[in-house]
Amino acid sequence: MALNRPRRLKTLTGASSVIAASNDPTPTTGINRAVALAKKAEAEKITGLFTADLLHIDPAGLAGTAGIQEPIVTLSALSQATSQIGLIATISTTFHHPYNLARQIGTLDHLSGGRAGWNAVTSSVGEENFGETLPSPEERYARAAEFIEVVNALYDANDRDVAQRRASGAITVDHAKFHPIAYKGRHFDVQGPLNVPPLPQGRAVLFQAGQSEAGVNVGARYAEVVYTSQPRLDDAIAFTTELRRRATGFGRAAGLPFIMNSFHAVIGESDADVARRLKEKHEKIDYEQGRLKLADMLGGGLDLSELPLDEPLPDALLPEVTSINRRRGRVEVFRRYAKEGLTLRELIIQAQETGHWSLAGTPEQLVDAIEERYRAGILDVLSLHGFGNPEQEDLLVNGLLPELRRRSIIDTDYVGDDFRSNLELPGLRDQAATRQRLAR
C-alpha cells in the first residue's frame, strides 16, 4: 500500500471542557481554560478540535467526563475565540433528527467562517433518556445512512446566492432559491428546504466512527474521514484496504475516506524517563474499577470480580461478537487480546486506552511509529493528546510536534481558508464528478 504522500498528515486534539466545577473560583473558569487551550492548539497549527459525546452519565464512572457538555454549543463558543482551527462535533444519528442537525451544524459553519465538521455516531448508550430501546447495530446504521443522506441533500439543494447583504448590513433572502428535497425513507420523511443559507464550505466535513460490518459500509459510502481504533499495524492495513475497496465500489474517489486514528501516547525524554512514566501510570490504575472497564470493553454483562489478575480470561467468558448490541468493533479488539492469552491485569491496562492505538516512547520513537503508518498510506488524520496535561504538554509541544515538522510529516501552517481545504479533501464538485464518472 506504500505510496508517495504529497498531502501531509493532519492533526486533531480534543476540545477542553467548558463546564464550571463546584470548586472553581468563578463560573467562567471552565470556558476560560477551554479557550486558552484552543488558542494554544491553533498556535501549534493543529488542524481541528474534536469533541466526543455520550448521551447519559455513566454511573460507574467508566467514561470519565465524556458527555457532560453539549458539543455544538461548546464549539460555537470556541469558534469565536479562534479563527482557523476546525471544529468537529460528535452527533448521535440514533437520537437526533437530521433536519435539526443540518440547521445546527450549518449555523456553526456560518459563524465559524467555514470550519465545521460533524462526527456521525450511532450511539451504544443513552436510550433510556429517549424512551426507546437500543436498536441493533444493523438498524442503527440503516438509520445513520438515511440521516446522512438527508443532511447532504439539505445542504446541496439551495442555490448558492440565496442570501445577500444589504447596504444597511442586514441580510435579505430570495425565497425562490430555497429548494425542497422531498426525502422519503424508512426512517425519515423530510420535505425541506433547509432554512439555513448554503454553508461557506458547501457541506460541513463528515467524520464517521464505526467498525462493525454495517459501520464500515456506512463509512465507505459516505464519510470523508473515518475514525477508527486499529491498535496494531497489520490490523490498520487490513482495515484501510477493505474500507477503501468498498468505497471504490460506491464510486468514491481514490484515497477516500481519509483514515483517522486517536494516538494515546506516553511521551518521555529518554528510555529511562519513558519507563518511569509508564510505571507511574500503571501504578495509578484502580484494578477493581478496571475490571468494570474491561467488562464494558467486552460488551458489558460480565462479572470479572473474582478472577485472578495474573491469569488469562477463560474462553467461556468471552462473548460472541454478534451477540453484542453495543460497540462490536471494540469487543472484537478485546476478544482478540484475550484469545492471545493476555492476563486480566494486562487486559485492564489495555482497557485504559479503550482499544485505541497506544504507545510509549521518546518523541523520536513515537514519530517513527506515526511515520510508518503515514508513509504506508493508512493514516491521514491523527488525534493527539496532551494539551492541558501538565505531565505531557511540554513534551508534546516541544518534542513530538517539532519532530513531526522536522520530518515534513505535518503542516507548519494552515494551508487553506476553511476546514475542508485545511484537511486537503477533494473538492465537493470533484467528488461528485468522480462518482458520476465511475457510475457510467
JOWO-V122602 format. One line per field, one symbol per residue. burial: I if it has 9 or more other ideal C-beta (glycine too) atoms within 8 Angstrom, else O. A space follows every 50 residues. Layout:
burial=???
//
This chain:
burial=OOOOOOOIIIIIIIIIIIOIOOOIOOOOIIIOIIIOIIIIIIOOIIIIII IOIIIIOIOOOIOOOOIOIOIIOIIIIIIOOIOOIIIIIIIIIIIIOIIO IIIIIIIIIIIIOIIIIIIIIIIOIIIOOOOOOIOOIOOIIIIIIIIIII IIIIIOIIIOOIOOOOOOOOOOIIOOIIIOIOIOIOOIOIOIIIOIOOIO IIIIIIIIIIIIOIIIIIIIIIIIIIIIIIIOOOIIIOIIIIIIOIIIOI IIOOOIIIIIIIIIIIIIOOOOIIIIIIOOIOOOIOIOIIIIIIIIIIIO OIOIOOIOIOOOIOOOOIIOIOOIOIOIIIIIIIIOIIOOOIIIIIIIII IIIOIIIIIIIIIOIIIOIIIIIIOIIIIIIIIIIIIOOOOIIOIIIOII IIIIIOOOIIIOOOOOOIIIIIIIIOOIOIIOOIIIOOOO
//
